[in-house]
Amino acid sequence: MKRNNKPNLAVFAFSVLLGIFIAIQLKQNIPNFAPVTLNSIQATKSEINAINKEIEELGVMLESKNAQIEMLESIASGDENIIDILQAELSKNQLVAGLKKVQGPGIIIKMEDNMSEEAFGQEYNLDIIHDADVLRIINDLRGAGAEAISINDQRVLSISEIKCGGPIIRINGRSVGTPFYIKAIGEPKLLNAAINAPNTYGYALKTIDKLNIETTIEDNIIIPGYNGRFSFKYAKPSKEGD
């Protein structure tokens, strides 16, 4: 008598299909974890720092807006004199714009051409101070947090021109010669390190080009306000919301 194997084949086929179906479901439910590397951790850390900085900036902006609202409410209630408020706001804006004389701790940098006898036989570009040298020093000071800068009592703003003109340099349209006295107000130690620390541009000018650069830390430096004219040919105020 022959045994009927058809039910066994049907059960086998069904078991195979069920196993494939279960395997597919398990594979779909397995989460895809990206490998954690040092670069990914650093990128995440940088992103978090950027977000925290943005939150901090928004907090400062919120405080400023709240102060403006309080000022307007005081004006509306008659508690404040609008003329006094406008004058205080104008004085604040002049200070930020660099139009006011300021004072505070910082450093004074003296930059002078190399006038030694050995320098006269060297290449011409290596023994004198150029506008690019002054600009690099100014940028390093700004990077170190300088709040106000002047060159030979000429206030340096973002619109200030610094150009070479033979043995002199033109700053804000005025000619000044060496020695150049750069004054900067800010954290004295940071400003001093920005000029004298190894691998800085100022350090290279002193040790490689042998230019005469001296720095002194001062408790109180006076920097005059900008006395030139502002001329905007292309830039125009942007409307609110643009």
Sequence and secondary structure as in RCSB ss.txt:
>XXXX:A:sequence
MKRNNKPNLAVFAFSVLLGIFIAIQLKQNIPNFAPVTLNSIQATKSEINAINKEIEELGVMLESKNAQIEMLESI
ASGDENIIDILQAELSKNQLVAGLKKVQGPGIIIKMEDNMSEEAFGQEYNLDIIHDADVLRIINDLRGAGAEAIS
INDQRVLSISEIKCGGPIIRINGRSVGTPFYIKAIGEPKLLNAAINAPNTYGYALKTIDKLNIETTIEDNIIIPG
YNGRFSFKYAKPSKEGD
>XXXX:A:secstr
     HHHHHHHHHHHHHHHHHHHHHHHHS       HHHHHHHHHHHHHHHHHHHHHHHHHHHHHHHHHHHHHH
HHT S HHHHHHHHHHHHHHHHT S EEEEEEEEEEE   SGGGGGS GGGSS  HHHHHHHHHHHHHTT SEEE
ETTEE  TT  EEEETTEEEETTEEEESSEEEEEES HHHHHHHHHSTTSHHHHHHHTS  EEEEEEEEEEEE  
  S    SS     TT 
